[in-house]
Amino acid sequence: MQLNYKILQTSTFRLSALYLLLFAISVAALLGYIYLNTTVLLERQTDDTIRAEVQGLADQYRLRGLAGIIETIQRRSREDTGSIYLLADPNNKAVAGNLDTLPNQATTDSEWIEFALDVKHGGLVEQHEARAFHADLTGNYELVVGRDVEPLRQFAGIIRGTVYWALGIALVLGLGGGLLMSRNFLRRVDAITEASRSIMDGNMAGRMPVSGSGDELDRLALALNAMLEQIERLMAGMKEVSSNVAHDLKTPLTRIKANVESALRSGNDEEYREALEKTVEESDRLLQTFNALLSITRAESGQSRSGLEPLDARAILDDVAELYEPMAEELGGGLVVEADGELPVMADRQLLAQALNNLIDNALKYGAKEGEAPQITVSGRVDGDKVVIAVGDRGDGISEQDREHVVERFVRLDSSRSRPGNGLGLSLVSGVMKLHGGSLQLGDNHPGLLAKLVLPLHRAAS
Amino acid sequence: MQAMAQEETTETKPETTRRSMRILVIEDDREAASWLIRGLAESGHVADHAADGEEGLNLAMEGVHDVLIVDRMLPKLDGLSIVRSLREAGIKTPALILSALGDVDERVKGLRAGGDDYLGKPYAFAELLARVEGLGRRKADQPQETRLRAADLEIDLLTRNVTRLGRPIVLQPREFKLLEYLVRNAGHIVTRTMLLENVWDYHFDPQTNVIDVHISRLRSKIDKGFEEPILQTVRGAGYMIRAT
């Protein structure tokens, strides 16, 4: 009972019921049209013929008298055409024609009558329906001209039957089919509901069932599965991040605690002061890490997409290069800009500058071989429908297998661990690029690292 | 000649030329507020306190304060609404908005609402003080000036000529901008973040001491060959150009 009620509520059933109704109406309309066009038309034609014949016979009677009409009726009666003729005298006695007696219904002049007609068919007598026109002639003679309309009536009956059957079959098939389809649909929806319930209960590895037919439910299930996978990936990422955060924050916190405790034990003002200064330094670094993490989260969640505006990345490139150039020189190296022309992009100036800032900062820190000074090239060019901003250095580069890994949060390569940093720089760059619909690509600068920011070219609407 | 005379009068240690200000702190966190008020008092200012948005707006409406320090999130009435209401009422007291929401979007919202500066939490007190004092000065500034002076240094904003003791100094455009900002705030500490925001218009932390390198370049140009250094480093806070 419960199940039936549920089936009636499904959208599939409602749709098929509606479809069925429309289908039934159109079947009825079509057959009704055929019915009208055949039977009614045929009947009207018959009536016309009969009336013409009555007219003809009446004319005979008038022109040629009783003998003339009798002769014509007898001639026509002999031909087996299904026509019925009767000429009765004033005593209602048949004078001519193939009908034995005047039908009871024939009472008034110029009137259509219908009556049962006995037809001998071999040895059998069949009762047929007949339709005739009854007319009074002068001299109290009466004329009946008609047709055996049994075949016509049978034909109409057949058509009517067809209509009923067609409607009946359509109803049964439609309702049954609708119920079947709904049940099938319901079963699959129930399976999906069941699967989601199990996932909600904590079975994160669970997936929506896919029948393999590639229909819309399959597409829905596949989309949901893709979503679940993305969520699982993100959750795994979150778990990793939180354990990394815990680790990376624990270390400086432990250092602070150790410093403060040892200073407290010493009871020496000078050491107090030193410990407090160190604490400020360490907490500044912690805050920096926090801020960097927040920036990444913000960029990755796409919150700042509204801040994107059309701008020339060339100006950002020049600005950031100008900011860092003195520093490169201070280290005995150099920073060269290789770019010409505009680099039109849709970007958030601050975020793009920060991304470029991080790349140059990395190049300054790690972009030189031991004992050498950093030589950094910052370039910008339009490549097809992309704007490519690249920072190249002459350091040890990043090996191919590390390139994907190094973008993740808190990942620091062994070679850089000894230097200050929080392992978030490239994660932020990657997040910023995602926000801009672009990508961070790490490649080989032969020698060194070539870090490319690839952004979609923004063509001004003209 | 005048510059020479000035140099003779002040040649001792770097001391900012401070004017006592009356500051309204609208902050619901008692501890943070008392820390702020103590710090401001120690720096020679008078601070009033409001613990919620409505009280803060009422006090600020009196229009007697030199600077407002407004927390972004407050009970009863949030910081942006306070500033917006004040501006609508025609009260132009400079406002520094404090917020844990330190990102650029929030900053833009804060400035759009009528705030004059925006500082993300947590912050160093030195940073806050430098900004608050900067806002307090802004009112007194005469922005129409085309020549700026600090001690024996002179900047002509029209010809972009810089001279010290009458000797011309050649600067790159960015160095000029940096010097201009420092001189406009002569006698007051400016933090690295303030420089990054006002000279470069960057509102993020570059993680490296890039600013220091620019300062040392500038210093080599304006202090080299002169007896008395004019560009001073204030430890733990930032930089300052001597006013006299």
Interface residues (C-beta under 8 A of the other chain):
Chain A: V280 D284 L287 Q288 N291 A292 L294 S295 R298 Q303 S304 S306 G307 D319 E322 L323 Y324 P326 M327 E330 D348 Q350 L351 A353 Q354 N357 N358 D361 L364 G421 G425
Chain B: G102 D103 V104 D105 V108 G120 P122 A124 R174 W200 Y202 H203 F204 D205 P206 Q207 T208 V210 V213 H214 S216 R217 G236
